[in-house]
Amino acid sequence: MRALRIEIRAPVVSFRHPHFLIGRQPTYEMPPPSTIYGCIASVLGELPAPDGLQFAYWFTFQARASDYEHQHIITAARPRQSFSVGQTRFPFSVNVEIQPHARDFLFQARLVLYLNALELAEAFRQPVFPVILGRSQDLAEITEVREVSLETRAGAYLEHTLLPFSLRPRLTLGYTVWMPRYIGPPPHRQPIFDRFVLLRERVYAGQVERAEDLGIRRLLKLDGHAESWLVDPETPVDRGVCRGIIFHSFVG
């Protein structure tokens, strides 16, 4: 399978949990699918058609910390609210309140993104808008864009990646997250959420060398299935296998 491989680096990122609004803004430890969709849109200059577009990635960061930020909460002014300038009174149009909160950040982030759309290569080489990863102020840099040949093999290792929730019963490592999968176009921008497994530790799947040396927690078994895994053959080899690549869709 031919795929587009893009490497993106950013000094600071934060992937906000959308359901935390007051007091603290925790971050996901990996970008949600909707963030990947937004990154693609920023280089294209428009919202790509989500149907048929698939992605896979692995993501790392070097450190995590928290800092204080201010949110500026803007609301419509109430009737009869006004202020004076000299002898003249003017109505308020909006009210603005400052709300301090702690936000979590990830530092020195690296995203290796795989797309099934080879035609997007030129857009990533010459992006229309500044490339962002996460919030609009989290500027990123595209360091590599090229086509790669992914291969189907009997074994693979998986780490620092997002897995479909269907693999949850087969995994003892990783943890379940509820993430925005896709955010629709304006004006409604209707979000679609889904469950995923966020996996940072390395696990092995299928036929690997010296599997008997691994504890059961580091083995992923698909009982009753003939296992085949899509891998990137250019990634480092460990126990005779390369990094597994698992694609996700934005819709459908």
NULUM-154251 format. One record per residue (C-alpha): residue number from 1; x, y, z; residue in three letters. Coordinates in steps of 0.1 Angstrom, whole numbers. Example, Ala and Ser with C-alpha at 12.3 -4.5 7.8 and 13.67 -1.06 7.14 Angstrom:
<sites>
+-----+-------+-------+-------+------+
|  nr |  east | north |    up | rest |
+-----+-------+-------+-------+------+
|   1 |   123 |   -45 |    78 |  ALA |
|   2 |   137 |   -11 |    71 |  SER |
+-----+-------+-------+-------+------+
</sites>
This chain:
<sites>
+-----+-------+-------+-------+------+
|  nr |  east | north |    up | rest |
+-----+-------+-------+-------+------+
|   1 |     0 |     0 |     0 |  MET |
|   2 |    13 |    34 |    -9 |  ARG |
|   3 |     8 |    61 |    17 |  ALA |
|   4 |    18 |    97 |    24 |  LEU |
|   5 |    41 |   101 |    54 |  ARG |
|   6 |    44 |   135 |    70 |  ILE |
|   7 |    66 |   144 |    99 |  GLU |
|   8 |    55 |   174 |   120 |  ILE |
|   9 |    73 |   190 |   150 |  ARG |
|  10 |    61 |   216 |   174 |  ALA |
|  11 |    78 |   231 |   205 |  PRO |
|  12 |    46 |   233 |   225 |  VAL |
|  13 |    11 |   217 |   220 |  VAL |
|  14 |   -20 |   213 |   241 |  SER |
|  15 |   -50 |   191 |   231 |  PHE |
|  16 |   -78 |   203 |   253 |  ARG |
|  17 |  -105 |   180 |   267 |  HIS |
|  18 |  -136 |   197 |   253 |  PRO |
|  19 |  -157 |   188 |   284 |  HIS |
|  20 |  -134 |   206 |   309 |  PHE |
|  21 |  -142 |   243 |   309 |  LEU |
|  22 |  -135 |   257 |   344 |  ILE |
|  23 |  -106 |   255 |   368 |  GLY |
|  24 |   -82 |   233 |   348 |  ARG |
|  25 |   -76 |   224 |   311 |  GLN |
|  26 |   -60 |   190 |   309 |  PRO |
|  27 |   -45 |   178 |   277 |  THR |
|  28 |   -48 |   145 |   258 |  TYR |
|  29 |   -14 |   129 |   255 |  GLU |
|  30 |   -20 |   124 |   217 |  MET |
|  31 |   -39 |   145 |   192 |  PRO |
|  32 |   -76 |   137 |   187 |  PRO |
|  33 |   -87 |   127 |   151 |  PRO |
|  34 |  -104 |   161 |   148 |  SER |
|  35 |   -70 |   178 |   154 |  THR |
|  36 |   -55 |   158 |   125 |  ILE |
|  37 |   -85 |   168 |   103 |  TYR |
|  38 |   -78 |   205 |   113 |  GLY |
|  39 |   -42 |   201 |   105 |  CYS |
|  40 |   -50 |   188 |    70 |  ILE |
|  41 |   -75 |   217 |    65 |  ALA |
|  42 |   -48 |   243 |    74 |  SER |
|  43 |   -24 |   231 |    47 |  VAL |
|  44 |   -52 |   228 |    21 |  LEU |
|  45 |   -68 |   261 |    29 |  GLY |
|  46 |  -102 |   245 |    30 |  GLU |
|  47 |  -121 |   217 |    47 |  LEU |
|  48 |  -113 |   183 |    30 |  PRO |
|  49 |  -140 |   159 |    22 |  ALA |
|  50 |  -139 |   134 |    51 |  PRO |
|  51 |  -154 |   105 |    33 |  ASP |
|  52 |  -127 |    80 |    23 |  GLY |
|  53 |   -99 |   100 |    40 |  LEU |
|  54 |   -80 |    78 |    64 |  GLN |
|  55 |   -50 |    85 |    87 |  PHE |
|  56 |   -27 |    67 |   111 |  ALA |
|  57 |     0 |    82 |   133 |  TYR |
|  58 |    25 |    78 |   160 |  TRP |
|  59 |    32 |   107 |   184 |  PHE |
|  60 |    58 |   115 |   210 |  THR |
|  61 |    67 |   143 |   233 |  PHE |
|  62 |    97 |   150 |   257 |  GLN |
|  63 |    80 |   166 |   287 |  ALA |
|  64 |    47 |   177 |   302 |  ARG |
|  65 |    40 |   207 |   325 |  ALA |
|  66 |    12 |   231 |   336 |  SER |
|  67 |    10 |   268 |   335 |  ASP |
|  68 |   -15 |   295 |   343 |  TYR |
|  69 |   -35 |   311 |   316 |  GLU |
|  70 |   -63 |   336 |   314 |  HIS |
|  71 |   -96 |   329 |   295 |  GLN |
|  72 |  -114 |   360 |   283 |  HIS |
|  73 |  -151 |   351 |   286 |  ILE |
|  74 |  -172 |   374 |   263 |  ILE |
|  75 |  -210 |   375 |   267 |  THR |
|  76 |  -237 |   398 |   253 |  ALA |
|  77 |  -244 |   428 |   276 |  ALA |
|  78 |  -277 |   430 |   294 |  ARG |
|  79 |  -303 |   457 |   284 |  PRO |
|  80 |  -297 |   491 |   299 |  ARG |
|  81 |  -261 |   484 |   307 |  GLN |
|  82 |  -241 |   516 |   298 |  SER |
|  83 |  -211 |   537 |   305 |  PHE |
|  84 |  -204 |   574 |   304 |  SER |
|  85 |  -179 |   595 |   285 |  VAL |
|  86 |  -183 |   631 |   297 |  GLY |
|  87 |  -220 |   639 |   296 |  GLN |
|  88 |  -229 |   612 |   271 |  THR |
|  89 |  -239 |   576 |   280 |  ARG |
|  90 |  -232 |   547 |   257 |  PHE |
|  91 |  -247 |   512 |   258 |  PRO |
|  92 |  -225 |   482 |   264 |  PHE |
|  93 |  -224 |   457 |   236 |  SER |
|  94 |  -205 |   429 |   254 |  VAL |
|  95 |  -192 |   420 |   288 |  ASN |
|  96 |  -157 |   405 |   292 |  VAL |
|  97 |  -146 |   386 |   323 |  GLU |
|  98 |  -111 |   372 |   329 |  ILE |
|  99 |  -110 |   336 |   342 |  GLN |
| 100 |   -76 |   322 |   353 |  PRO |
| 101 |   -71 |   285 |   350 |  HIS |
| 102 |   -42 |   260 |   348 |  ALA |
| 103 |   -35 |   244 |   314 |  ARG |
| 104 |   -14 |   213 |   306 |  ASP |
| 105 |    12 |   215 |   279 |  PHE |
| 106 |    33 |   189 |   260 |  LEU |
| 107 |    68 |   200 |   249 |  PHE |
| 108 |    90 |   191 |   219 |  GLN |
| 109 |    62 |   171 |   202 |  ALA |
| 110 |    68 |   150 |   171 |  ARG |
| 111 |    40 |   136 |   150 |  LEU |
| 112 |    46 |   111 |   122 |  VAL |
| 113 |    13 |   111 |   102 |  LEU |
| 114 |     3 |    86 |    75 |  TYR |
| 115 |   -25 |    94 |    50 |  LEU |
| 116 |   -41 |    73 |    23 |  ASN |
| 117 |   -44 |   104 |     1 |  ALA |
| 118 |   -12 |   108 |   -20 |  LEU |
| 119 |   -26 |   138 |   -37 |  GLU |
| 120 |   -22 |   159 |    -6 |  LEU |
| 121 |    16 |   158 |    -8 |  ALA |
| 122 |    19 |   192 |   -25 |  GLU |
| 123 |    -4 |   208 |     0 |  ALA |
| 124 |    19 |   197 |    29 |  PHE |
| 125 |    49 |   210 |    10 |  ARG |
| 126 |    33 |   244 |     3 |  GLN |
| 127 |     7 |   249 |    30 |  PRO |
| 128 |   -19 |   276 |    24 |  VAL |
| 129 |   -22 |   287 |    61 |  PHE |
| 130 |     3 |   284 |    90 |  PRO |
| 131 |     5 |   248 |   102 |  VAL |
| 132 |    -9 |   243 |   136 |  ILE |
| 133 |   -11 |   212 |   159 |  LEU |
| 134 |   -38 |   217 |   185 |  GLY |
| 135 |   -49 |   252 |   193 |  ARG |
| 136 |   -46 |   281 |   168 |  SER |
| 137 |   -15 |   294 |   186 |  GLN |
| 138 |     3 |   261 |   186 |  ASP |
| 139 |    24 |   266 |   155 |  LEU |
| 140 |    42 |   236 |   140 |  ALA |
| 141 |    68 |   228 |   114 |  GLU |
| 142 |    65 |   202 |    86 |  ILE |
| 143 |   100 |   186 |    84 |  THR |
| 144 |    93 |   158 |    59 |  GLU |
| 145 |    68 |   148 |    32 |  VAL |
| 146 |    72 |   117 |    11 |  ARG |
| 147 |    55 |    86 |    -2 |  GLU |
| 148 |    62 |    53 |    15 |  VAL |
| 149 |    53 |    17 |     7 |  SER |
| 150 |    35 |     0 |    36 |  LEU |
| 151 |    36 |   -38 |    37 |  GLU |
| 152 |    14 |   -65 |    51 |  THR |
| 153 |    33 |   -88 |    75 |  ARG |
| 154 |    26 |  -115 |   101 |  ALA |
| 155 |    38 |   -94 |   130 |  GLY |
| 156 |    43 |   -59 |   142 |  ALA |
| 157 |    49 |   -37 |   173 |  TYR |
| 158 |    27 |    -9 |   183 |  LEU |
| 159 |    35 |    21 |   205 |  GLU |
| 160 |    28 |    58 |   209 |  HIS |
| 161 |    -3 |    56 |   188 |  THR |
| 162 |   -41 |    56 |   188 |  LEU |
| 163 |   -58 |    23 |   185 |  LEU |
| 164 |   -95 |    15 |   177 |  PRO |
| 165 |  -116 |     6 |   207 |  PHE |
| 166 |  -123 |   -28 |   192 |  SER |
| 167 |   -88 |   -38 |   204 |  LEU |
| 168 |   -96 |   -29 |   240 |  ARG |
| 169 |  -104 |   -65 |   251 |  PRO |
| 170 |   -71 |   -77 |   236 |  ARG |
| 171 |   -49 |   -51 |   254 |  LEU |
| 172 |   -39 |   -48 |   290 |  THR |
| 173 |   -18 |   -17 |   284 |  LEU |
| 174 |   -30 |    16 |   272 |  GLY |
| 175 |   -61 |    34 |   284 |  TYR |
| 176 |   -94 |    44 |   270 |  THR |
| 177 |  -101 |    79 |   258 |  VAL |
| 178 |  -132 |    97 |   246 |  TRP |
| 179 |  -121 |   120 |   218 |  MET |
| 180 |  -136 |   142 |   191 |  PRO |
| 181 |  -134 |   122 |   159 |  ARG |
| 182 |  -147 |   148 |   135 |  TYR |
| 183 |  -161 |   183 |   137 |  ILE |
| 184 |  -186 |   193 |   110 |  GLY |
| 185 |  -185 |   224 |    89 |  PRO |
| 186 |  -198 |   258 |   100 |  PRO |
| 187 |  -222 |   272 |   111 |  PRO |
| 188 |  -233 |   243 |   133 |  HIS |
| 189 |  -199 |   225 |   136 |  ARG |
| 190 |  -215 |   194 |   150 |  GLN |
| 191 |  -189 |   172 |   168 |  PRO |
| 192 |  -187 |   134 |   165 |  ILE |
| 193 |  -170 |   117 |   195 |  PHE |
| 194 |  -157 |    81 |   197 |  ASP |
| 195 |  -137 |    58 |   220 |  ARG |
| 196 |  -101 |    50 |   213 |  PHE |
| 197 |   -72 |    33 |   231 |  VAL |
| 198 |   -43 |    56 |   237 |  LEU |
| 199 |   -12 |    34 |   238 |  LEU |
| 200 |    23 |    47 |   248 |  ARG |
| 201 |    40 |    15 |   258 |  GLU |
| 202 |    53 |    -9 |   232 |  ARG |
| 203 |    33 |   -41 |   226 |  VAL |
| 204 |    38 |   -69 |   201 |  TYR |
| 205 |    13 |   -84 |   178 |  ALA |
| 206 |    13 |  -115 |   156 |  GLY |
| 207 |    45 |  -135 |   150 |  GLN |
| 208 |    75 |  -120 |   168 |  VAL |
| 209 |   109 |  -134 |   177 |  GLU |
| 210 |   114 |  -147 |   213 |  ARG |
| 211 |    78 |  -141 |   222 |  ALA |
| 212 |    82 |  -164 |   251 |  GLU |
| 213 |   104 |  -138 |   268 |  ASP |
| 214 |    76 |  -112 |   268 |  LEU |
| 215 |    51 |  -110 |   295 |  GLY |
| 216 |    14 |  -115 |   286 |  ILE |
| 217 |     8 |   -77 |   291 |  ARG |
| 218 |    30 |   -69 |   261 |  ARG |
| 219 |    14 |   -93 |   237 |  LEU |
| 220 |   -17 |   -85 |   216 |  LEU |
| 221 |   -35 |  -116 |   204 |  LYS |
| 222 |   -64 |  -118 |   180 |  LEU |
| 223 |   -79 |  -152 |   189 |  ASP |
| 224 |   -94 |  -171 |   161 |  GLY |
| 225 |   -80 |  -147 |   134 |  HIS |
| 226 |   -52 |  -152 |   109 |  ALA |
| 227 |   -31 |  -122 |   119 |  GLU |
| 228 |   -18 |   -98 |    93 |  SER |
| 229 |    -5 |   -63 |   101 |  TRP |
| 230 |     2 |   -33 |    80 |  LEU |
| 231 |    38 |   -21 |    88 |  VAL |
| 232 |    62 |     6 |    78 |  ASP |
| 233 |    93 |   -13 |    67 |  PRO |
| 234 |   115 |    17 |    71 |  GLU |
| 235 |   110 |    19 |   109 |  THR |
| 236 |   134 |     2 |   133 |  PRO |
| 237 |   132 |   -36 |   136 |  VAL |
| 238 |   125 |   -51 |   171 |  ASP |
| 239 |   122 |   -88 |   176 |  ARG |
| 240 |   120 |   -93 |   138 |  GLY |
| 241 |    91 |   -69 |   133 |  VAL |
| 242 |    86 |   -33 |   123 |  CYS |
| 243 |    62 |    -6 |   135 |  ARG |
| 244 |    25 |   -14 |   129 |  GLY |
| 245 |     3 |    12 |   112 |  ILE |
| 246 |   -34 |    12 |   120 |  ILE |
| 247 |   -56 |    36 |   100 |  PHE |
| 248 |   -87 |    54 |   112 |  HIS |
| 249 |  -114 |    72 |    94 |  SER |
| 250 |  -130 |   105 |   103 |  PHE |
| 251 |  -166 |    95 |    94 |  VAL |
| 252 |  -184 |    63 |    87 |  GLY |
+-----+-------+-------+-------+------+
</sites>
